[in-house]
Amino acid sequence: MSKQISASDAKNNFGGLLEDVAALGRVEIMKHGRLVAVVFSPRALGSVPADNKAEAQDAQWGAKHMIPPALARAARMLNVPSEFDDE
């Protein structure tokens, strides 16, 4: 089950957003009538079916981390090497 809220409601009531995500597993954030973001709980993210190895790896990191490890490493680099593969 999911819930839709406006972007301004998400901003003004962030604590409530987190409670809804924890209870429902997924909250969709709408801005001017269009979907702009989806917030998943780690439990809900782990239950997403994985069709291939890359998707399975993404589901695994979701239980422990907010962003994939490769992107976290890239964010810590001051000068990203030109050969860095950011997929």
Backbone as CSV, one residue per row, in Angstrom:
resi,resn,N_x,N_y,N_z,CA_x,CA_y,CA_z,C_x,C_y,C_z
1,MET,0.849,-1.170,0.000,0.000,0.000,0.000,0.898,1.239,0.000
2,SER,0.454,2.288,-0.650,1.223,3.531,-0.665,0.284,4.710,-0.426
3,LYS,0.897,5.849,-0.207,0.158,7.077,0.066,0.760,8.177,-0.792
4,GLN,-0.039,9.120,-1.239,0.450,10.275,-1.986,0.297,11.518,-1.119
5,ILE,1.372,12.336,-1.077,1.308,13.612,-0.371,1.940,14.675,-1.256
6,SER,1.629,15.918,-0.981,2.210,17.014,-1.746,3.637,17.279,-1.272
7,ALA,4.432,17.878,-2.130,5.809,18.205,-1.782,5.858,19.174,-0.608
8,SER,4.949,20.125,-0.565,4.949,21.076,0.551,4.583,20.388,1.862
9,ASP,3.649,19.424,1.831,3.328,18.668,3.040,4.521,17.830,3.496
10,ALA,5.247,17.249,2.541,6.435,16.459,2.886,7.485,17.341,3.556
11,LYS,7.659,18.539,3.035,8.640,19.467,3.595,8.217,19.964,4.974
12,ASN,6.964,20.350,5.101,6.482,20.938,6.346,6.245,19.922,7.454
13,ASN,6.074,18.651,7.085,5.788,17.618,8.083,6.674,16.402,7.823
14,PHE,7.982,16.620,7.854,8.924,15.558,7.542,8.801,14.396,8.525
15,GLY,8.599,14.692,9.789,8.426,13.626,10.782,7.226,12.751,10.463
16,GLY,6.146,13.371,10.041,4.958,12.618,9.642,5.213,11.779,8.404
17,LEU,5.999,12.329,7.470,6.376,11.579,6.270,7.121,10.310,6.665
18,LEU,8.087,10.435,7.590,8.856,9.270,8.027,7.962,8.237,8.714
19,GLU,7.020,8.700,9.509,6.088,7.772,10.157,5.237,7.030,9.128
20,ASP,4.768,7.751,8.109,3.979,7.118,7.050,4.805,6.094,6.287
21,VAL,6.051,6.424,5.987,6.925,5.489,5.270,7.152,4.238,6.109
22,ALA,7.400,4.421,7.396,7.617,3.271,8.272,6.365,2.390,8.349
23,ALA,5.199,3.006,8.389,3.955,2.247,8.512,3.515,1.615,7.195
24,LEU,3.661,2.361,6.095,3.129,1.911,4.812,4.175,1.278,3.905
25,GLY,5.430,1.632,4.076,6.485,1.098,3.222,6.806,1.966,2.024
26,ARG,5.863,2.815,1.599,6.086,3.631,0.404,5.194,4.867,0.459
27,VAL,5.788,6.026,0.163,5.025,7.267,0.064,5.450,7.972,-1.219
28,GLU,4.470,8.367,-2.032,4.729,9.090,-3.271,4.565,10.585,-3.016
29,ILE,5.523,11.374,-3.485,5.487,12.824,-3.294,5.128,13.472,-4.620
30,MET,4.060,14.265,-4.598,3.525,14.904,-5.790,3.800,16.402,-5.750
31,LYS,4.092,16.973,-6.916,4.283,18.416,-7.032,3.556,18.872,-8.294
32,HIS,2.626,19.782,-8.133,1.813,20.301,-9.241,1.159,19.169,-10.031
33,GLY,0.681,18.150,-9.305,-0.051,17.064,-9.934,0.785,15.984,-10.590
34,ARG,2.104,16.048,-10.460,2.933,14.993,-11.056,3.850,14.384,-9.997
35,LEU,4.156,13.122,-10.192,5.011,12.393,-9.261,6.448,12.882,-9.393
36,VAL,7.055,13.319,-8.280,8.439,13.804,-8.321,9.385,12.956,-7.491
37,ALA,8.856,12.167,-6.537,9.725,11.335,-5.702,8.910,10.215,-5.073
38,VAL,9.615,9.141,-4.761,9.015,8.031,-4.021,9.967,7.703,-2.879
39,VAL,9.434,7.623,-1.665,10.237,7.296,-0.488,9.845,5.885,-0.055
40,PHE,10.859,4.995,0.024,10.651,3.610,0.431,11.260,3.366,1.802
41,SER,10.650,2.483,2.572,11.286,2.005,3.801,12.282,0.916,3.400
42,PRO,13.308,0.669,4.213,14.250,-0.413,3.888,13.552,-1.759,3.746
43,ARG,12.523,-2.000,4.552,11.772,-3.247,4.464,11.091,-3.382,3.105
44,ALA,10.471,-2.313,2.629,9.788,-2.350,1.339,10.788,-2.440,0.192
45,LEU,11.903,-1.772,0.319,12.912,-1.818,-0.735,13.492,-3.219,-0.852
46,GLY,13.655,-3.909,0.265,14.172,-5.271,0.236,13.209,-6.262,-0.386
47,SER,11.921,-5.944,-0.445,10.928,-6.860,-1.007,10.701,-6.641,-2.499
48,VAL,11.402,-5.691,-3.108,11.261,-5.447,-4.538,11.882,-6.621,-5.287
49,PRO,11.151,-7.271,-6.213,11.717,-8.420,-6.928,12.886,-8.007,-7.815
50,ALA,13.918,-8.813,-7.805,15.113,-8.529,-8.596,15.167,-9.481,-9.785
51,ASP,15.177,-8.934,-11.001,15.226,-9.755,-12.201,16.646,-10.088,-12.627
52,ASN,17.598,-9.276,-12.210,18.983,-9.562,-12.579,19.916,-9.232,-11.425
53,LYS,21.181,-9.519,-11.606,22.162,-9.363,-10.529,22.278,-7.906,-10.069
54,ALA,22.274,-6.951,-10.984,22.407,-5.535,-10.616,21.245,-5.101,-9.729
55,GLU,20.034,-5.508,-10.085,18.883,-5.151,-9.262,18.954,-5.836,-7.901
56,ALA,19.460,-7.065,-7.859,19.609,-7.770,-6.588,20.608,-7.047,-5.689
57,GLN,21.699,-6.552,-6.264,22.679,-5.806,-5.486,22.073,-4.517,-4.962
58,ASP,21.285,-3.830,-5.779,20.634,-2.597,-5.333,19.703,-2.879,-4.156
59,ALA,18.970,-3.980,-4.201,18.062,-4.330,-3.106,18.851,-4.631,-1.839
60,GLN,20.041,-5.221,-1.966,20.841,-5.554,-0.793,21.354,-4.311,-0.095
61,TRP,21.853,-3.332,-0.830,22.386,-2.144,-0.162,21.287,-1.331,0.479
62,GLY,20.057,-1.417,-0.017,18.969,-0.615,0.509,18.634,-0.890,1.956
63,ALA,18.938,-2.090,2.442,18.624,-2.414,3.829,19.578,-1.733,4.804
64,LYS,20.776,-1.358,4.343,21.775,-0.797,5.244,22.184,0.630,4.913
65,HIS,22.097,1.017,3.648,22.634,2.307,3.224,21.587,3.123,2.489
66,MET,21.798,4.425,2.469,20.862,5.313,1.779,21.158,5.424,0.295
67,ILE,22.432,5.284,-0.094,22.807,5.356,-1.506,23.735,4.202,-1.823
68,PRO,23.817,3.788,-3.098,24.703,2.686,-3.472,26.158,3.016,-3.135
69,PRO,26.945,2.015,-2.745,28.338,2.250,-2.374,29.157,2.944,-3.464
70,ALA,28.941,2.602,-4.740,29.709,3.227,-5.821,29.439,4.727,-5.884
71,LEU,28.195,5.121,-5.693,27.872,6.546,-5.720,28.420,7.254,-4.482
72,ALA,28.433,6.561,-3.349,28.995,7.154,-2.134,30.491,7.410,-2.321
73,ARG,31.199,6.453,-2.924,32.638,6.645,-3.187,32.856,7.826,-4.120
74,ALA,32.048,7.923,-5.161,32.194,9.017,-6.121,31.937,10.365,-5.459
75,ALA,30.984,10.400,-4.526,30.670,11.649,-3.838,31.820,12.104,-2.945
76,ARG,32.620,11.153,-2.439,33.744,11.501,-1.569,34.977,11.923,-2.353
77,MET,35.007,11.663,-3.660,36.174,12.003,-4.476,36.163,13.495,-4.807
78,LEU,37.300,14.149,-4.608,37.391,15.562,-4.973,37.476,15.712,-6.477
79,ASN,38.298,14.906,-7.104,38.436,14.909,-8.556,38.104,13.516,-9.062
80,VAL,36.947,13.361,-9.664,36.531,12.067,-10.160,37.346,11.722,-11.392
81,PRO,38.010,10.548,-11.411,38.811,10.164,-12.574,37.946,10.095,-13.833
82,SER,38.548,10.419,-14.965,37.781,10.412,-16.217,37.313,9.020,-16.589
83,GLU,38.008,7.981,-16.135,37.603,6.624,-16.461,36.537,6.071,-15.492
84,PHE,36.084,6.865,-14.550,35.078,6.416,-13.589,33.779,6.128,-14.311
85,ASP,33.255,4.938,-14.074,32.024,4.504,-14.720,30.849,4.782,-13.791
86,ASP,30.048,5.785,-14.094,28.949,6.164,-13.202,27.612,5.552,-13.613
87,GLU,27.577,4.662,-14.541,26.376,3.953,-15.004,25.177,4.828,-14.935
